[in-house]
Amino acid sequence: MNDFLLVFRNDVALSQTQMSPDQMQALMSTWQNWIGGIAAPNKLVSPGTRLAPAGKVLATNNVITDGPFVEIKEAIGGYIIVKAENIDEATTLSEGCPILHVGGTVEIRMIIPMN
């Protein structure tokens, strides 16, 4: 088994949209159900977390800029870590991700241990 990082990307404008408490609860319920479906067969390594839409970028020579940038259409909204036999299985686990229903994407990357 390998660990895979599922990175959730969505439209920057969408990530800054205000939702009512009821809409937020419905959205969270959808995410919890999807992640629960991955956890049930013991495929969830880490439930990850949501990420704030704004941040900073540190580059060479300690150059610091605000991010994400206006010219970038997509922002990383969050991530989870799953375990799967291969990238095809990890991709299958990604199907049904709630971000896909609002025009977002899931990036699937194998985690390579640093030892």
Salt bridges, closest charged atoms under 4 A:
ASP11 OD2 - LYS73 NZ 2.99
ASP66 OD1 - LYS56 NZ 2.61
GLU89 OE2 - LYS43 NZ 2.66
GLU107 OE1 - ARG9 NH2 2.77
GLU107 OE2 - ARG109 NH1 2.89
